[in-house]
């Protein structure tokens, strides 16, 4: 079993104490998004966990726990999203310099193969045009040269909740967002330029869950939860199985996500996992690091999930 920590919220930045408490306990509860009183019990024992994949915008709060993670015997890698957007698009995260420092500290501990840079998502607007992304990507790639071997890019998905929030920014902040940018010839030109910059910085580059195939400009489709990367780093023999719970064009390996939606307080208006920031702020305040679940008080299931929690992906 691969643990995803987490697509639904930023566990390293916001809930690292809870996460470590659950690793020490050897299990956690994951509420059912459709019924928060119901939950699955997920084993977090090293013998049941093939690897942990962390997703974060700010790894710094997790850094003090890395030595313990290693001592417990867990395999893990990080995906760290670093853009350099106007504050209104990422209102509650540290400065770009602080996040770059956190990335570099993380790399010094685990090595460049286990820290993936996400330039994600790419949002085209009158204040973040194509040239903006070429400039910012180039600068960050220079700063991270030697600190990572892989970068993942994706174009923002305009879900209804995303459209609603960004429309508010158009009215209040003077933005004008290009919702057709992913299909435009200019996007292919931009991504070709990003591919060249990544190559110069000694980074592989992949897209994430894109309907459009950008391999012709040098960026193949990738998977963020990637069993081939785990196999390469640790000499494992995990066989690929596409996660059926993810989006149509997502190629990620099957995993178990232990996060809870509407608990991230970064406040990014493009976010797809947080639909209600008032609710997220309340849940964040109510969070108990000693609870078996990241948020709430779900009923304890009688047995762990046998399929997700007790099945190894390789022998």
Secondary structure by P-SEA (a helix, b strand, c coil): cbbbcccccccccccaaaaaaaaaaccccccccccccbbbbbbcccccccbbbbbbccccccccaaaaaaaacccbbbbbbbbbcccccccccccaaaaaaaaaaaaaacccccbbbbcccccccccccaaaaaaaaaaaaaaacccccbbbbbcccccaaaaaaaaaaaacccccccccccccaaaaaaaaaaaaaaaaabbbbbbcccccccccccccccccccaaaaaaacccbbbbbccccccccccccbbbbcccccccccccccccccccaaaaaaaaaaccccccccccccccccccccccccccccc
